[in-house]
Amino acid sequence: MRHAPPAGILSSRLAEAFAAYDRYDYRSAYELLEPLARSGNAAAQARLARMYANGFAVTADQKQAVLWYRRAAEQNDPDGMAFLGFKLEHGDGVAQDLAEAKRWYEKAVAAGSVAGINNLGLMYLRGHGVERDFAMAKRLFEQGTAAGHVPSM
């Protein structure tokens, strides 16, 4: 019978995977992230999704990206929620669903995701899937700016 590695080893592997990703060593990042993602690690799932979305060390596959973003989002991972919202908003790898996109963005905002804050703000600014609301967009962009998110500035 196999047992999961201790949490310290998992966090060490995740840190190693993120470091490989950050230095553009996508092959090593993938090799470290994939088993962590399959074992249910939400942060690994969200990062693996990004690799599929961008074709880093794998063939770009938007459906696989959505699958991994959704797995991460369902575990309340802020990046998973924000980027699943983006995929749903734009119909990239999944049928466009603006109401579901808004719901995931709102959850991402509640979890502190600056990407979620910015993307929800853009929905309100443009009236995309929501009633146009400049005051709400401004509040969200100010929240993103306060968190240091440059695109919100």
C-alpha positions in Angstrom: 0.0 0.0 0.0 1.3 3.5 -1.0 1.2 6.3 1.5 1.4 10.0 0.6 4.7 11.7 1.4 4.8 13.8 4.5 3.5 17.4 4.0 7.0 18.9 4.3 8.3 16.8 1.4 5.2 17.9 -0.7 5.8 21.5 0.1 9.5 21.1 -0.7 8.6 19.5 -4.1 6.1 22.3 -4.8 8.7 25.0 -4.0 11.2 23.2 -6.3 8.6 23.0 -9.1 7.7 26.7 -8.7 11.4 27.6 -8.7 12.0 25.6 -11.9 9.0 27.3 -13.5 10.3 30.8 -12.5 13.6 30.1 -14.1 11.8 28.9 -17.3 12.9 25.3 -16.8 9.4 24.1 -17.8 10.4 20.5 -18.4 11.6 20.1 -14.8 8.6 22.1 -13.5 6.2 19.8 -15.3 7.9 16.7 -14.0 7.6 17.9 -10.5 4.1 19.5 -10.8 2.3 16.7 -12.6 2.4 14.1 -9.8 1.6 16.7 -7.2 -1.4 17.9 -9.3 -2.6 14.3 -9.8 -2.4 13.8 -6.0 -4.7 16.7 -5.5 -2.4 19.6 -4.7 -4.4 22.7 -5.7 -1.4 25.0 -6.2 0.2 22.4 -8.4 -3.0 22.0 -10.4 -3.3 25.7 -11.0 0.3 26.0 -12.2 0.0 22.8 -14.4 -3.1 24.4 -15.9 -1.1 27.5 -16.8 1.5 25.3 -18.5 -1.2 23.7 -20.6 -2.7 27.1 -21.4 0.6 28.4 -22.6 2.2 25.3 -24.1 5.1 25.3 -21.6 6.8 21.8 -21.8 3.5 20.4 -23.2 1.5 20.9 -26.3 -0.9 23.8 -25.6 -4.3 22.3 -24.7 -7.0 24.7 -23.5 -9.3 21.9 -22.5 -6.6 20.4 -20.3 -6.0 23.9 -18.9 -9.7 24.2 -18.0 -9.7 20.8 -16.4 -6.8 21.6 -14.1 -8.0 25.1 -13.4 -11.4 23.7 -12.4 -9.8 21.1 -10.1 -7.8 23.8 -8.4 -10.7 26.2 -8.2 -12.9 23.6 -6.6 -10.3 23.5 -3.8 -10.5 27.3 -3.4 -7.2 28.0 -5.0 -7.2 31.8 -5.8 -5.3 31.4 -9.2 -7.5 28.4 -10.1 -10.6 30.4 -9.5 -9.4 33.5 -11.3 -8.1 31.8 -14.4 -11.1 29.4 -14.6 -13.2 32.6 -14.6 -11.1 33.9 -17.5 -11.5 30.8 -19.5 -15.2 30.8 -19.0 -15.5 34.5 -19.7 -13.7 34.1 -23.1 -14.9 30.6 -24.0 -11.3 29.4 -24.3 -11.3 25.6 -24.0 -14.8 25.6 -22.6 -18.2 27.0 -23.6 -18.5 30.6 -22.8 -20.5 31.2 -19.6 -20.4 34.7 -18.4 -22.6 34.0 -15.3 -20.2 31.2 -14.2 -17.2 33.4 -15.0 -18.5 36.1 -12.7 -19.2 33.6 -10.0 -15.6 32.3 -10.1 -14.2 35.8 -10.3 -16.2 36.8 -7.2 -14.8 33.8 -5.3 -11.3 34.6 -6.5 -11.8 38.2 -5.2 -13.0 36.9 -1.8 -9.8 34.7 -1.7 -7.6 37.8 -2.5 -6.7 37.1 -6.1 -5.5 40.3 -7.8 -6.2 38.7 -11.2 -9.7 38.0 -10.1 -10.1 41.6 -8.9 -8.9 43.0 -12.2 -10.9 40.7 -14.4 -14.1 41.3 -12.5 -13.4 45.0 -12.7 -13.1 44.7 -16.4 -16.4 42.9 -16.6 -18.1 45.8 -14.8 -16.2 48.4 -16.8 -17.2 46.8 -20.2 -20.6 45.6 -19.1 -19.5 42.2 -20.2 -22.0 39.6 -18.7 -23.0 42.2 -16.1 -24.7 45.5 -16.1 -22.1 48.2 -16.8 -21.2 49.7 -13.4 -18.3 52.2 -13.4 -18.5 52.7 -9.7 -18.0 49.0 -9.0 -15.2 48.8 -11.6 -13.5 51.7 -9.9 -13.8 50.1 -6.5 -12.3 46.8 -7.8 -9.5 48.6 -9.6 -8.7 50.5 -6.5 -8.7 47.3 -4.5 -6.3 45.8 -7.1 -4.1 48.8 -7.0 -3.9 48.7 -3.2 -2.7 45.1 -3.6 0.0 46.2 -6.0 -1.5 44.8 -9.1 -0.1 47.0 -11.9 -2.8 46.3 -14.6 -5.4 47.7 -12.1 -3.6 51.0 -11.8 
